[in-house]
Structures are given as C-alpha cells and as structure tokens.
Amino acid sequence: MAATVASTQAIPPGLHPLQAAALRAAAAAAASSGQQQQAQQPQQRAVDQEPFDPATAGKLTVHDFVRVRTLGTGTFARVCLVRPSHGTEGDRSRVYALKILRKTEVIKLKQLDHVRHEREILASVRGHPFIINSLASFADADFLYFLLEYVPGGELFTYLRKFRRFDEDTARFYAAEIVLILEHLHEQLGGIAYRDMKPENLLLDAEGHIKLVDFGFAKRLGNNESGHPVETYTLCGTPEYLAPEVIHNKGHTTAVDWWACGILIYEFLTGYPPFWHQNPIEIYKQYDIILQFCTVDRSRRLGNISGGSARVKAHPFFAGVDWDAVYHKRRRGPIIPPVRYPGDAQCFDIYPEEDGIKEEYTEEMRGRYEDYFRDF
Amino acid sequence: MSSSSFTSPFGANSNPFGSSRLDTSGAMQRVAEEDENDTITSPTTPHFGQSSGNNSLFRGPFGGDGSSEHSGLRSPPNPEGYPAQYNFGRRTSVSAESLKPVADSYDNWTPPVHPKTPERLARLKQAISGNFLFSHLDEEQSSQVLGALVEKPIPTKGIKVITQGDAGDFFYVVETGSFDVYVNPRGSLQPGLDGMGQNVGRIEAGGSFGELALMYNAPRAATVISAEPHCTLWALDRVTFRRILMESTFARRRMYEGFLEEVPLLASLTPYERSKIADALESQKFPTGHTIIREGDPGHSFYLLESGEAVAYRSGNDTSVKQYRKGDFFGELALLNDAPRAASVVSQTEVKVARLGKSAFQRLLGPVEGIMRRTKYVGVKTGVEEMDPLQTA
C-alpha cells in the first residue's frame, strides 16, 4: 500500500509508473524496520476509509492501483494484475487487469488509429458473456491504460499447448462460444471486425468459458453515414491466422474473422495451425498452392480448371521445375533410403506374419464369385 | 510400435505422448481402426486433468451422446506426434501502418514513377512475376508497381543491403550483379568476424529479396551483402506498394458498387449486400470481336461492362439490337432463371467486364427470388432482356 504514496526518491526515467511504484515499494520494504512505512500509514488510512469502485469513480490515475504481477506482455502493451490502492477493505480485495500502453511505442509502431478503435470498441462490447469487460480507460503523461475485469483462467493457448490438442467436443464447445462472439461483433454491433482471433487472445474464466481479449486490431467497418460496412486495408493480425485477402491487400471485411475461426478449429483439433513456418513469408506461399488444390468448388480447383495439369505445372510453387528432368529422374532424390542389398526390408515397419484368418473358400462361394477372379 | 521420442517443450508433466500405442491387434486391423486404438491422450482421457477425474467436464453442451472416451480422438499426421520444427510458443501479432484510401482522406497521392526503358521494364517484370505478392496484381497495378521501383546502385562488393534483425521497409529486385545471403542462428547480426552467420545462398540477377517488408514491418530474416562490384538493385517500399494496391482496389470496388446501383434487378439490395456482390465480381478482359454471351446458351452469369464497348445481336437480324458502354450490364436474368440467353453480346473494342456467377450470388445473398420479392420487378429497365421479343425464347 505504501507504493501509492508519491515519492521523490530517484526512479530511473522512462520507467512505467507501476514499475516505479513497485521499486519504491521494494525500497520502502527494504528500508523498513518500519519507520518509513509507519510514517506513511496514517495518511494511507485516511484514504482507505472512502469506498472506491473504479468502474464508477470518475477520472482514475495509476496511483489508484497497486501492481500484483504482470500477466502478459505484447509488442507495445503490458497487462498487469492490480488491486485498488485505497477504498474499503472489500474494495481493496478486488482485482483487475490493467492494460498499459506506452505512448511512444504506440506512435513508433504507427498504432494510433488502432488504439483509438480499441477504446471505442471495448466500450461498446461491454456486457457480452464471452468478451472481456472493460471498466474504464485513462492516461497520464507517458502511458495509456485500460482497466479490465480480471479473467483468472489464463489463456486457452496455454491449455491447448499443454494438452496438445482438444477432442472434437472440447473444440466445439469453444468454437460455439466464438461463433456467438463473432455474431455479436459482426451482426449485432454493426460490422466490427476483430482481426486477431487466436488461442493467445482467448482467456478462460473460472467456470471455463471463453473471454475474448485484446481489441487492439478490432475495427468498426460500419460507416456512420451510410450505415454499411466498408472494407478496410490495413494489414494486421497474426501470420498463421491471416486471411488470403489480407495478405494480398484486396481490402478485407468481417469475413477475415471466419477464416481465422477455421484456422482456430484446425489448431484445436490437431495442435498446430494448417499453415506454419518459421519464416512467415513461407506461410503465405503455402496458401497459394494448397488452397488452390483444396477447394470444395470443383470449378475453381487447380488441375480441374481450364488448362488442366498445365496450370498446375505453371503455378509459381513449381517455378524452376524442369518437368522433363523430373520425368527422366535427372536429380537424385532428397532422401536416399538406407538400402543395404536388394532384398533389404529394413525400411519397412514390422508386421505380424499371420493374419489369423482361417475362413475357408467354400464351393458355394466359388460358384458365386469365381467368375470375378477369372482374369487372374 | 515404439514409444514416442518427442519431448514436450512444456515440461514432462505436460507431455501426453509418453505412453506407447496399443499394438494388440493385427497390423491390418490396426490400420483400419487407428482412430480407436490410438492411445494418444486428449482432454477426455484420464491423463487430462487428473484431479478432476471427470471426463464429462469437457463434454460441453454438445456432449451427451454417451459415446466412449475415444470419440473425437485424432491421429497425428505421424505416430511420432508433431511437426518437428513447429514453434509452439506464443505468436506475435503483426501490423502494417494504417492506410486510408485517398477518397477517404482527401490528400493527394499518386504513385511515384521512376521512368525505365522498355527492356528494363521487361526484365523487372520477369523478375517479380513468380513472386506470390505480385502474381495476383492486375495489369494496372503491376505497371504502377514497376514504375515505382527506384534504382539503388551498389558500387562495391561487401555492402550490406539488409541486415538480419533490423526493421525492414524495402523489397529489392536484383537487375545486375549478385548478392550473398547470410543467416545467424541467433536471429540477428552479431558483432565480430562471423557475426553474419552462415552463407545460405546467393541471389543472382533476376532474383529478389526482402518481400516480407512489403507486408508489414518485421525483422529481417537474413543479411544480404553484395558479392561483386557494380550491382544494380531496384527498391520498392511498403507504403508505396500497399497504397498502389489499396487505391486501385478501392476505386474499382466503388466503381462496381456504382454500377450495381443502376441495375434495377438489384435495386432492393442494401448497400451492404451490394458491397458483398462488388467483392465477388471477377474482372475479365476480352479482345475485339469476342462473343461474351451466346444466344441460346444457358445463362449462368451476369456482366457489367467496365470499359470498352459491346453490342447485342439476335439470330436472323444482322443489325445490333443494343449498344453497351461503360457501366452498362447484360445477362442479369441469368441470376433469376435458367432461361437461355436472349441474344448474343459481342465486344466491339477490347473490353473489360466484371462477371458475377449465379452461384456466387446465391452463396452470398441466398436465392434471387427472395431478393426480388422485396420489390416488384415489373416494367423496369433491364439490359438486353428488356426487349420483349428476345425474352420469349
């Protein structure tokens, strides 16, 4: 609690206020045979008596909270578990998540528009059962803050990696909650695209239900004048989850979230996304060839469209392939099997030598079926 | 079957692959029943959440089928478990600069043009043609991109063009000379003699590198250094590239929406529905004299004329029955029924049309009949089908 009292002691510049506060607290604790702290306590107690509810308190500052610990860090944000620094004992026992964005990073990473969208959209999604509830936003000289409800179950990502994959019922359970989230964002709120669906952004509450967090890339596509969603062009998301229209800069809409939903269900069921590579550029190249083959609409399936296999051979994936050389085996295979002699079977798995089937081929069967075997 | 050698990056207690696969039955049977016999654990097996000991916990609202604990189990792609190199860590979000089309932001932007000889243009075009970022561009976008490439002479050997780990803003095409590619396994250039890491390849004339920078600002994956003197590179920056694509896409979509607004059959569509349809239109080019639709053929698509001119003919009638110019449309009744085309439409110049298939329309908006029912479609202006005699076919 001492941490919230303003201190003039030297704190490294540029440090986040909560970090600075934590440093001060540590320093105070270290110095404490109690003198410093005791000197501050009376002042503290006077404040403590006033009830404090951050959701209704009006203008908040970071000094209204003390940091318990960091829950996660992102490219330009940090999320901390916090408690109110004052209020009744009940008030102070409550916990919240405080998302902290450094203004200079927001500017440097050109996220000014995104941060403004995040604030507006967080406010408008309040109250949905599967979306994080934001309580307030505020700012100080160097930082922007979002005060959010604390969702104690952690990331669905952690569970997915721990259990490697989910069975179909489990995947369906989460997917169903996600569908309701997207329905709400896309259809009930007038065209909000979320744009960063992934297990890392899905938290579990204490009852095991999903809470969608991080609206840093969410955007309202509904245009206020005409009321209809307008496509948007800024590339954002997570490489493994980016829809093709985003990669190709064709302008995208809420449809990108449904693409991500498909990737998500795939990752739930298998444990890894369908397209992945250490070098993201390779992910985007994979789409091009795989999705052209794996197309339900046969009138669009590569190989089946006009041009047939010639179109397959001409695809950039096969750029540089000399098809004649392929046919004539002019290149050695990339894997040389460890074959030691012509009859070597070590490259095969071992199978039982008997199939255990003892059924007799009867006269009756011979009469009925022998004709089918006559060409043998 | 051997037990798995896969070690979880998340600690021993979380690796559910320690147990071996059951192999009691015959091999043939095993293949056939792999799903059932696969003992790889999932949340429904006792390995999962041992403290709870309650499988139904994860059954969710859709369970209740009473099926065994094996339901929904999946075999991994190979018995050993998982793709070896997959990074199971948290994935970082990426984002490009937020861009708004000119029409929205009222600033004046035209793509930069750095003039080039036709031979040079042809070489550069060839160099980028195989790249997935450029293979989807239309002609106009492609020529704007080529025009925007700016020359970067590299006079001497040993110049680092891009440095592993640095932020990347440019994509490069090699016109002359060659470049060596180095990757340091630590992810960035390190100080010292071997700081560039290992030489992993060479990029020759006609090659290119750094394309990820055209998508978003990500650290460079390699260091690229000139391998000889007098190299010539051509560079393109992300914002220019993305703006070229965005402006032309944005303009075309608004044009399509404008055209669609004029189609009486689609008059009852909401602006949102029109924008969805605009999204599904496919641009096609035809030379002069091409028969775009043929009288008597079954109609599957609707066409908007984007540029050029076309005429409609009916059999037994040498003179054209209708002229089409930019913004005109034809074949829209194909969206409504399967009646044969009432006339042929032939291009009079080189034309560009935007095509919408009936199936695409229905996939997006449902049956046209439902849309039609919203307003009465009587006596309104149509494309070629407005001429009654043609429609009786």
Chai-1 contact restraints between the chains, C-beta under 6 A:
chainA,res_idxA,chainB,res_idxB,connection_type,confidence,min_distance_angstrom,max_distance_angstrom,comment,restraint_id
A,K110,B,E97,contact,1.0,0.0,6.0,A-B,restraint_1
A,D113,B,S98,contact,1.0,0.0,6.0,A-B,restraint_2
A,R161,B,F10,contact,1.0,0.0,6.0,A-B,restraint_3
A,R161,B,F88,contact,1.0,0.0,6.0,A-B,restraint_4
A,K162,B,F10,contact,1.0,0.0,6.0,A-B,restraint_5
A,K162,B,S14,contact,1.0,0.0,6.0,A-B,restraint_6
A,F163,B,P43,contact,1.0,0.0,6.0,A-B,restraint_7
A,F163,B,F48,contact,1.0,0.0,6.0,A-B,restraint_8
A,R164,B,P16,contact,1.0,0.0,6.0,A-B,restraint_9
A,F166,B,P43,contact,1.0,0.0,6.0,A-B,restraint_10
A,D167,B,S42,contact,1.0,0.0,6.0,A-B,restraint_11
A,D167,B,P43,contact,1.0,0.0,6.0,A-B,restraint_12
A,D167,B,T44,contact,1.0,0.0,6.0,A-B,restraint_13
A,D167,B,G72,contact,1.0,0.0,6.0,A-B,restraint_14
A,E168,B,G72,contact,1.0,0.0,6.0,A-B,restraint_15
A,D169,B,R59,contact,1.0,0.0,6.0,A-B,restraint_16
A,D169,B,G60,contact,1.0,0.0,6.0,A-B,restraint_17
A,D169,B,F62,contact,1.0,0.0,6.0,A-B,restraint_18
A,D169,B,G63,contact,1.0,0.0,6.0,A-B,restraint_19
A,D169,B,G72,contact,1.0,0.0,6.0,A-B,restraint_20
A,T170,B,P43,contact,1.0,0.0,6.0,A-B,restraint_21
A,T170,B,F58,contact,1.0,0.0,6.0,A-B,restraint_22
A,R172,B,F62,contact,1.0,0.0,6.0,A-B,restraint_23
A,F173,B,G60,contact,1.0,0.0,6.0,A-B,restraint_24
A,D196,B,S93,contact,1.0,0.0,6.0,A-B,restraint_25
A,E200,B,R90,contact,1.0,0.0,6.0,A-B,restraint_26
A,S226,B,P271,contact,1.0,0.0,6.0,A-B,restraint_27
A,H228,B,P271,contact,1.0,0.0,6.0,A-B,restraint_28
A,H228,B,Y272,contact,1.0,0.0,6.0,A-B,restraint_29
A,Y233,B,L99,contact,1.0,0.0,6.0,A-B,restraint_30
A,Y233,B,M246,contact,1.0,0.0,6.0,A-B,restraint_31
A,T234,B,A96,contact,1.0,0.0,6.0,A-B,restraint_32
A,T234,B,S98,contact,1.0,0.0,6.0,A-B,restraint_33
A,T234,B,L99,contact,1.0,0.0,6.0,A-B,restraint_34
A,L235,B,A96,contact,1.0,0.0,6.0,A-B,restraint_35
A,L235,B,M215,contact,1.0,0.0,6.0,A-B,restraint_36
A,L235,B,Y216,contact,1.0,0.0,6.0,A-B,restraint_37
A,C236,B,S95,contact,1.0,0.0,6.0,A-B,restraint_38
A,T238,B,R91,contact,1.0,0.0,6.0,A-B,restraint_39
A,T238,B,S93,contact,1.0,0.0,6.0,A-B,restraint_40
A,H248,B,H136,contact,1.0,0.0,6.0,A-B,restraint_41
A,N249,B,R242,contact,1.0,0.0,6.0,A-B,restraint_42
A,N249,B,L245,contact,1.0,0.0,6.0,A-B,restraint_43
A,K250,B,T249,contact,1.0,0.0,6.0,A-B,restraint_44
A,G251,B,T249,contact,1.0,0.0,6.0,A-B,restraint_45
A,L269,B,R74,contact,1.0,0.0,6.0,A-B,restraint_46
A,Y272,B,Y86,contact,1.0,0.0,6.0,A-B,restraint_47
A,W276,B,Y86,contact,1.0,0.0,6.0,A-B,restraint_48
A,N279,B,A221,contact,1.0,0.0,6.0,A-B,restraint_49
A,I281,B,L212,contact,1.0,0.0,6.0,A-B,restraint_50
A,K285,B,F132,contact,1.0,0.0,6.0,A-B,restraint_51
A,D288,B,F132,contact,1.0,0.0,6.0,A-B,restraint_52
A,P316,B,G130,contact,1.0,0.0,6.0,A-B,restraint_53
A,P316,B,S135,contact,1.0,0.0,6.0,A-B,restraint_54
A,A319,B,G130,contact,1.0,0.0,6.0,A-B,restraint_55
A,Y351,B,A27,contact,1.0,0.0,6.0,A-B,restraint_56
A,P352,B,G26,contact,1.0,0.0,6.0,A-B,restraint_57
A,P352,B,A27,contact,1.0,0.0,6.0,A-B,restraint_58
A,D355,B,G26,contact,1.0,0.0,6.0,A-B,restraint_59
